[in-house]
Amino acid sequence: MIDTVIFDVGGVLSSYEQVTYYLHQGYSRQMSERLKKATMDHPAWKEYDRGVLTDEEVRARFKKDAPDLASEIDASLVHMHGLVTRRDTSIPWITSLKAQNMKVFVLSNFARTALQDCADALDFRTYCDDCFFSCQHQVIKPDPAAFLTLFYLFHIDPCHAVFIDDTLANIISAQQFGLHGIHYQSQSQAETDLAKLLVQQNT
């Protein structure tokens, strides 16, 4: 019987549009694409999400590999407000699950500065039972250790839980522990899939 729902954040409970982040800072489409590739697509971004690199250290790695973008990298990442933006539908979704006596948790890869600067997009946190952000635990999805740490800290039985994420690799990693997985493509699709799963598992 499923009694727990675990949500990803970026692309699920909040919008995470990397190129748009740079566009909103006034960069051209071409420059925004270049900056995304030089920063958020860089392998060091994962270590930044893991919480093992400071802002200065991660920007230094980006600039080493893209020295011609050094000034833009510094200017665009000093503050990260707008990197993740609010979705009005998230709190109603969570509260509807809580009304069904579901426990609700968050499991998300998130850098420390982004967590601070995007707090307005994360107002759903107070409606959840608890939240697991990678930078606070030095482990990121799809590393199995992220799921194992989550289960241990929040006393979750994976066989009684469902995980909703927009990245398929994370779903596949989660399923090895018996977690039910829903690959998020839209909220209506995920809600429909979740409702079907709950009927199948809880009847």
C-alpha positions in Angstrom: 0.0 0.0 0.0 1.4 3.4 -1.0 1.4 6.0 1.8 4.2 8.3 0.7 4.9 10.5 -2.3 8.4 11.9 -3.0 8.8 14.8 -5.4 11.7 16.2 -7.4 11.7 20.0 -7.5 13.2 21.5 -10.7 10.9 20.7 -13.5 8.2 19.2 -11.2 7.2 21.3 -8.3 9.0 24.4 -9.7 10.0 25.5 -13.2 13.7 25.2 -14.0 14.4 26.8 -17.4 18.1 27.3 -17.7 18.3 29.3 -20.9 15.4 31.5 -19.8 17.4 32.3 -16.6 20.1 33.9 -18.8 17.6 35.5 -21.2 15.9 37.3 -18.3 19.3 38.8 -17.4 19.4 40.5 -20.8 21.7 38.1 -22.7 20.9 37.2 -26.3 19.6 33.8 -27.1 23.0 32.8 -28.5 24.9 34.0 -25.4 22.3 32.4 -23.1 22.8 29.1 -24.8 26.6 29.4 -24.5 26.4 30.3 -20.9 24.1 27.4 -20.1 26.6 25.0 -21.8 29.5 26.6 -20.0 27.9 26.4 -16.5 24.9 24.3 -15.9 25.9 21.6 -18.5 29.5 21.6 -17.1 30.3 18.5 -14.9 31.3 20.8 -12.1 27.6 21.8 -11.7 26.8 18.4 -10.3 29.6 18.8 -7.7 28.1 22.2 -6.9 24.7 20.6 -6.4 26.5 18.1 -4.2 27.6 20.9 -2.0 31.3 20.2 -2.2 32.2 23.3 -4.2 31.8 26.9 -3.1 30.4 29.6 -5.5 33.9 30.8 -6.2 35.3 27.3 -6.8 32.6 26.3 -9.2 32.8 29.6 -11.2 36.6 29.1 -11.4 36.1 25.7 -13.0 33.6 27.2 -15.5 36.0 30.1 -16.4 38.9 27.7 -16.8 37.1 25.9 -19.6 35.4 29.0 -21.0 37.8 31.9 -20.4 36.2 34.1 -23.0 33.0 34.0 -20.9 34.6 34.8 -17.6 33.0 38.2 -16.9 29.5 36.9 -17.9 29.9 33.8 -15.8 30.8 35.9 -12.7 28.0 38.4 -13.3 25.2 35.9 -14.0 25.9 33.6 -11.1 26.6 35.9 -8.2 22.9 35.9 -7.4 20.6 33.1 -8.6 17.1 34.5 -8.1 15.0 33.3 -11.0 16.9 30.2 -11.7 14.0 28.2 -10.3 10.5 29.8 -10.4 7.3 29.2 -8.6 4.4 27.0 -9.9 1.0 27.9 -8.6 -0.2 24.4 -8.9 2.3 22.7 -6.6 0.8 23.6 -3.2 -2.7 22.5 -4.2 -1.2 19.2 -5.5 0.6 18.6 -2.2 -2.4 19.5 -0.1 -4.6 17.2 -2.0 -2.3 14.4 -1.3 -2.1 15.3 2.4 -5.9 15.3 2.5 -5.6 11.6 1.4 -3.3 11.0 4.4 -0.2 10.7 2.3 3.2 11.7 3.6 4.9 14.0 1.2 8.7 14.5 0.9 11.1 16.3 -1.5 14.3 14.8 -3.0 16.1 17.3 -5.2 19.6 18.2 -6.5 20.0 21.8 -5.4 23.0 24.1 -4.9 23.2 26.0 -1.6 23.1 29.5 -3.2 20.2 28.6 -5.4 18.4 27.2 -2.4 18.8 30.6 -0.6 18.1 32.8 -3.6 15.1 30.9 -4.9 13.3 30.6 -1.6 10.2 32.3 -3.0 9.9 29.4 -5.6 10.1 26.8 -2.8 7.1 28.0 -0.7 5.6 24.5 -0.9 8.2 23.2 1.6 6.1 24.1 4.6 3.3 21.8 3.3 5.7 18.8 3.0 6.7 16.4 5.8 10.3 17.1 5.1 12.8 18.0 2.3 16.1 16.5 1.2 18.3 18.9 -0.8 21.6 17.5 -2.1 23.8 20.3 -1.0 22.8 19.6 2.6 23.8 15.9 2.5 26.7 15.9 -0.1 25.0 13.3 -2.3 23.1 13.7 -5.6 20.6 11.7 -7.7 20.9 9.3 -9.4 23.5 8.1 -6.9 21.9 5.2 -5.0 23.3 6.8 -1.8 20.9 9.7 -2.2 17.9 7.4 -2.0 19.3 5.3 0.8 20.0 8.4 2.9 16.5 9.7 2.2 15.0 6.4 3.4 17.1 6.4 6.5 16.6 10.0 7.6 12.8 10.1 7.0 12.0 6.5 7.9 10.6 5.7 4.4 9.7 2.2 3.3 10.5 2.4 -0.5 7.9 -0.4 -1.2 5.2 1.9 0.1 6.4 5.1 -1.7 6.2 6.6 -5.2 8.9 8.9 -6.6 8.0 11.6 -9.2 10.9 13.0 -11.3 11.3 14.5 -14.7 14.7 12.8 -15.2 14.4 9.2 -16.3 17.8 8.2 -15.0 16.7 9.2 -11.5 13.5 7.1 -11.8 15.5 4.0 -12.9 17.9 4.4 -10.0 15.0 4.7 -7.5 13.3 1.6 -8.8 16.1 -0.6 -7.8 15.0 -0.1 -4.2 11.4 -1.0 -4.9 10.2 2.6 -5.2 7.4 3.1 -7.6 8.4 5.6 -10.2 6.5 8.1 -12.3 8.4 9.9 -15.1 7.0 13.5 -15.0 6.3 15.0 -18.4 3.4 17.3 -17.3 1.5 17.7 -14.1 -1.7 16.5 -15.5 0.0 13.3 -16.8 1.8 12.8 -13.5 -1.4 13.3 -11.5 -3.2 10.8 -13.7 -0.5 8.2 -13.5 -0.3 8.7 -9.7 -4.1 8.3 -9.3 -4.0 5.1 -11.3 -1.1 3.7 -9.3 -2.8 4.5 -6.0 -5.9 2.7 -7.2 -3.9 -0.4 -8.3 -1.8 -0.5 -5.1 -4.3 0.5 -2.5 -7.3 -1.6 -3.4 
